[in-house]
């Protein structure tokens, strides 16, 4: 779950299987727990390399004769992994993508009851960093990979693992580009973020922007000689707040969300060096989360135009003043139609259909924007993600196992 996510507070249920030939156990297999444990012991906090985990997965796939493609970041210290288990006739196009991110959020400043990277099972729950978000999903996939490889598949299953989801869905950009470049043309994707096995077909876009205000320093007794960067930032913050009120009062609405309209808020601001000095620098961070009816690109340009307006006023006082406007992260929204085949398939496999859309962002929007029908459906509750003593109920892992078993069954010729 991306680091810009917020727990939506809903009580999430476990999926129910609708077909008699599909069954579900209440407890996960030892093989799955072993895989989850292995993955969690790789301390893939976003600031670290994820290559040890990726190498492990790649070697596991290689022993089954499955080739992997790695898409590295600019430093070469992180990588996405893309692998295709072809259909029995060798077909590599079409089929279903199973997608997950390999990074986890930090544990800094959190008070844990046990080692976050040494999983413990207590009272029917598995505790560890990444237990819910989202190494349990990947662990289930890895535990089932032998069965997937041995199955007589009628269409392929693609495995897509990313880096740096938690810092803005950065890695998945290259991952989705690789799927497109390889012309895999999957007919659907399942992103296994924690939804308690609900089938989620929509979430807002998440857009994070930094605005640097460069004024002119002066002694506070000589204010006309300076350009106050904090005052300029305050004007911009007021504009953001005004847009937030407009979104809430007269903007487009989607009642499937807890907060049914686009939101925007200033969340960080730093500036000034002394109480008697006109501040020459101020940095402001704000975000907006847009529903499908609002174009995030147009909204970025709306905010950029306001920054340019304020910059012109600053330059009128001193031409050396300026504003830098930088989009730090853009996570596209997800808005898969209710009647999309991937929605009904996920429900048939054991996911629980839900009319709700979620407030947090995921990589699903990137697949959706690439023309791949996508749902978010995975084990665990978002309320436990990112927290100290993060956990997942064992029955959730078992439900995900059944989901994967049912997928293989459904795609077996």
Secondary structure by P-SEA (a helix, b strand, c coil): ccccccccccbbbbbbbccccbbbbccccaaaaaaaaaaaaccccccccaaaaaaaaaaaaaaacbbbbbbbccccccbbbbbbbccccccccbbbbbccccbbbbcccccccccccbbbbcccccccccccccaaaaaaaaaaaaaaaaccccbbbbbbbbcccccccccaaaaaaaaaaacccccccccccccccccccbbbbbbbbbbbbbbbbcccccccccccaaaaaaaaaaaaaaaaaaaaccccccccccccbbbbbbcbbbbbccccccccbbbbbbbbbbcccccaaaaaaaaaaaaaaaaaaaaaaccccbbbbbbcbbbbbbbcccccaaaaaaaaabbbbbccccccccaaaaaaaaccbbbbbbcccccccccccbbbbaaaaaaaaaaaaaaaaaacc
